[in-house]
Amino acid sequence: MKTINPFPTAGYAGPETFCDRQEETKNLLDAIQNGRNVTLVAPRRLGKTGLVKHVFGKLEREKRTPTVYADVLAAQNLADFTRIFAGAVFGALDTSLEKAVAKVARLFRSCRPTITYDGVSGVPTLSVDFAPDRADATLREVFSYLGRKDRPCAVAIDEFQQVSLFPEKGTEALLRSYVQSVPQVRFVFAGSREHLMRDMFLSSKRPFYQSTQMLSIGPIARDAYRTFASRLFREDGRPLAPEAFDWIYDTFDGVTWYVQASLNRMFGRRAMPCDLEGARRAVVELVRENTYNFSRLLEEYPSGAVRLLRAIAREGHARQPTSGAFLAAHSLRAPSSVAVSLRKLLDKEVVRKDERGYFVDDRLLALWLRDNP
């Protein structure tokens, strides 16, 4: 029987394929078990969602604590949020969808529960229908439903920063009041847009100010990740060359998704050598597959922004993109026009900034820009 690839690139595949994060797991478990709500902040692709689901799996297996996970990235307003959140709560806290539907129909006045089936997989899911002007009432009933549970539970709301972008005024204050109304529920507010999350929870003018324990995660430690990957390759009868792993790790600054995607390719291609050559082939394959997407992305930006993006990609990290030396090195125009392009790229999160300077957020895009003039 073919070996299942132990380097998943989407979703959480269980503790057997979850690498390290021992300290982060301990901290998040400790907060939840001791009655503290948590704000978990991490850049995209570092494994924030995997960590939450890993911890929630432990809570369910070891502590018999019910958990709810809701990803609200797609929510554009309070009604969207309410539909996603209500479906997650009802689908997780009852033993069957049929029982959940019956209970919601009996207890709720503002919405109508329905079961829908995926057209491809046939998997049933629970959703709720309500008039847009009843979103607030439905949300209040969902929190009331959570409050009726006879034992503590843990709720994670992923990409929570979306709430700050809703058109409805006072959404944050509304949610804060509902969270306070269910003291037996522990909340994890997770987000990847760091400046929005920190403003929400660290600004004294915002409703969630200092209401949670702040946690953040960085890349998995190199040695722990190498040991983990080497063991999985060795168990499959193919030793992984340490220099191959280190090259992948350094190429992507240790960002989890890119390391996982590269190892997934190497593991899945049995004819691919597990050495430095194989690592480079895997990464070239990943970059090449995204050529069309990257080309279309660049069409959305003016030529000045594209030139700046290429310059930042060549630098890796650009400390002062508006400096005379940087402009001269990359044949860029006036500092004012570069500053305008930089703001646009930052607003769209195509470029981000850390302590080393400005960099292209998508590491595969950065490689493609660097190698394709």
N, C-alpha and C positions, 0 to 999 in steps of 0.2 A: 504494500500500500504506500502511496506517495506521502512523504513527510509534509505536514502542514508547515507553511513558512512561518517561523517564529518571530518575524520582524514585521508586525502589522503596521500599516500606514494610515489606517482609518479606524476610529473607534477604539474601545478598550476590549482586549481579548482575554483578560483574566490575569491572575497573579503570576502565572508561569512565564508570561512574556512581558512582564512589567519590570523595568530595570531600576534598581536602587530606590531613590527618593525616600530613604528610610527616615531621615530627619524630618523631611516635609510631611511624611505620613504621620509620624509621631506627633508633630505639632498640631496638625489639623484634627487628628483624633482626640488629642488632649483638650483642645478648645471645645469641640462638640460635646464631649462627655462631661465637661465641667461647666456647661451652660453658657458658653460664650459664642455669640455670632461672629462670623469671620468674613473679612473681605480678602479675596485671593486675587492678586494682580500678577499677570505675566504676559509678556509679548506673545504674539501668535506663534504657533508651531512649537512651543517649548514643552507641551505636555500638560497644560493646566487641566484640561477636561479629563485626561487619563488619570491624573492624580485624584481628582474628585471622585471619579467612579471607582478607583482602587480603594479609597478610604470608605466609600459607601458600601462596597462589597464586603469589607471587613466588618462594618457595623451590622450588616444584615446577617452575616455568617456567625460572627463571634458574640455579638451583643443582642441579637434579635431585635435590632432597632429598625423600624420601617424607614425607608428613604424615598425621596422624590427628586427627580432630576428634570429640569426644564431649561431648554436652550431657547432664549428669546431673541436671538440675533435677527430673525426675520421680522420681528415686531416693529411696526411703524407708528403705532398709536396704542392707546389704552385698550381698545377693543381687541386688537391683535394679541397684546400681552395677555389679556384675560382668557382668550380662547386657548392659547398655548399652555398657560399655567393651569387652567382648570382641567384640561385634558390630561396633563401630567399627573396632577394630584389624584383625580378620580381613577386613572389607570393604574396607579401604583399602590394605593392604600386599601384596595378591596381585593378579595380573593378571586373574583372573576368580573369580567366586564358586564355581564348580565346583572350581577348583584349591584355593581356600581350604578348602572343605568336605573335600576329600580329605586335605589336609595336617593339618587339625585332627583328623580321624578317626584319622590315623596317629600323631600326636604326643601327643594328649591322652587321658588316662584318666578324667578327672573329669567330662567333659561330652560332649554329643552335638550336633554341628552340624546345622542344618537351613536350607533355603532356603524362605522364604515370599514370597508375591506379594501386592502391594497389590490389594485388591478392586476399586478404581476405576481406578488408573493401570496396574496390571499390572507395576509396577516390582518386581524381585526384591531382597530383602534377606537378609542372613545373620543368623541368631540362634543362640543356644546354649541347650541345656536341661541342667539339672543339679539334683540334689537340693539343697534349701536348706542342708543341713548341709555341702555340698561347695563352697559359695561361696568360702571361703578357698583351698581347693586349686585351684579353677578359676582364681581370680585369680593365684595363684602361677604357674600354667602359662602364663597370658597374658603375664605379665612375662618369663617364661623365653623365650617365643616372640619377644617384642620383642628380647631379648638375643641371639638367634641371628642377627639381621640383620647382613649383612656391611658395611653402611654406616650412617652416622648417620641418624636420622630425628627428626622433631619431633612431639610429641604435645600437643594442647590438651585440657584437661578444663574445660569451661565450667560455671559455677554450682557450683564446687568447694566452696563453703561448706556444701552439703547434707551433706557427709561429717561435719561436726561435729554434725549432728542425728541421726545414725543411732543406733538403740538399742544396737547392739553396742559393748561397751567395747573400747577400744584400736584402733579402726579407723584413726585418724590415724597411730599408731605403726606399724601394719601396712603402710600405704601408703608411709610414709616409708622403711621398710626395703626395700620392693620398688623404689621409685624409685632408691635408692642401688645396687641390684643391677644396674642397666642404665646405666652411665656414658656410653654412646654415644648415649643418647636424651636429647633436650632437651625439657623439660616447660614448658608454659605453664598455670598454674593461674589461671583467670579467674573472677571472681565479682562479683555486684552488691550483695550485702548487706555493706556496707563494714565494719561493726563485727565481724561474724563472721570475715571474711577477715583483718582486721588482728589480731584475737585469735589466729587460727590461726598466723600467720606472724611476729608481732612479740612474742608473749608467750614469755618464757623458760621457761615451764612446759609448752609445747606441743612436740610432736615436730618440726614443720616450722620451728621458730624459726630465723630468719636463714639459711635454707637456699636462699633465692632472691633475685633482684634485684626490688625492688618498683617497679612502674610504675603510674601512674594517668592517666586522661584526663579532660578537661573538655569543654565545648562547643567545636565548631569555630569558629575565629575568624570574626567577622562579615564582614570584608572578603573573606576567602578564600571564604567560603560564598556571599556575594552575587555575586562574580565568576563562580563556578562556575555558579550558578543562572541568572544573566543570559546566560551563553554558551549554555546549553542551550535557553533560550527563544528567543534570537536565531537560533540555528540552525534553529529551527522556524518562523521568520518572524514571531515575536511578541515584541517587546521587553518585558522585565519592568521595571516602574517601580521604581527603587531604594527609594522610600518604602514600596512594598508589601512588598518583602522585609524591610526594617527593621522594619516593624510586626509582621510574623509572628515575626521573630527575637526582638523584645522581648516580645511576648505570651507566648512560651513559653521565655523565658530562654535561648534558643539550643539547647534540648534537641533533639537530632537527629531523633528519630522524629516529633515534632510538626511541626517545620519541613518534613520530608520529606512528611508526610501532607498538609499544607496546599498545598505546591507541586505535589504529585501531583494534587490536585483541580483546581487552577488550570490545570495543563498539560492535563489530560484533558478539561476542559470548554472546547471551542473557542469557544463562545459567551460564555464568561466573560471579562470584561475583565482584562488583566494589570496592573491598577492597584490602588490602595488599596481601592476598592470591591470588586473581585474577591477580594482577599485576605480581606476581612471576610466576604464571602459564603461563601468556602471554609471558614473556621473555624466560622461559624454552622452550616454543613452538617454538619461533623464533630461538633459538640456535640449537635445535634439527633438525629443517628443513635444516640447513646449514651444518650438520655434513659431508655429502659427499663432499661438496665443500671445506671445511676446510681440510679434509684428503688429498684431491688431491693437495691442495696448498702446504702442508708440504712436499709432495713428490718432489717438485721442489728444495728443499734446502738441503744442507748437514746436517748431524746430529748435528754438532756444532752450526749452525745457528738456528736449531729447539730448541735445549736446551736453547740457549740465548733468543729466542722468548718466550718460556714458562716461563723463569725466569722473564722477563720484565712483562709478563702478571700477574704473581703472585704478583709482587711489585705494579702494577698499574701504577706508575711512578717511573722509576729508574734514580736516579740522576747521579750516577757514575758506569755504568755497568762494567768498567774495574778495579774498585778498588778491593783491596784484600778482604775487607769485603763482597762485593757483590759476588765475585767469590766463596768464602768459603761458604756463605749462600746457594748458589744454585749449588754447586759441579761442577763448571765450570773450564775449563782449563786455560792455561796461558793468561795473559792480551793481548798479541799480537794476538793470534788466535781469542779471543773475539772481539778485535778491527776490525779485518778483517770481521768477521761475521756481526758486527754492521754496518759497511760501506755498505755491500751488502744489508742488510735489509732496511737501509735508502735510498739507491739508488732506490730500488724497491718500496719505500714508504709503505712497510708493517709496518715499525716503523717510527714514527715521533718524533719530539722534541718540547717542549714548555718550559715555564719558570719553570715548575715543574719537568722537566726531560724527559726521553725517555719513550714512550708508544706505545702500539699496536694500529695502526690506526683504524682498524675495531673492534669496541667495542664488537660485537658478537663473533668474533674470540678470543678476549681476554678472554671472559667468558668461551668459550669452552676450551681454553688452560688451564685455571685455574682449571676447574672442571674435566678435562679428562687427568689424568697423562699419 
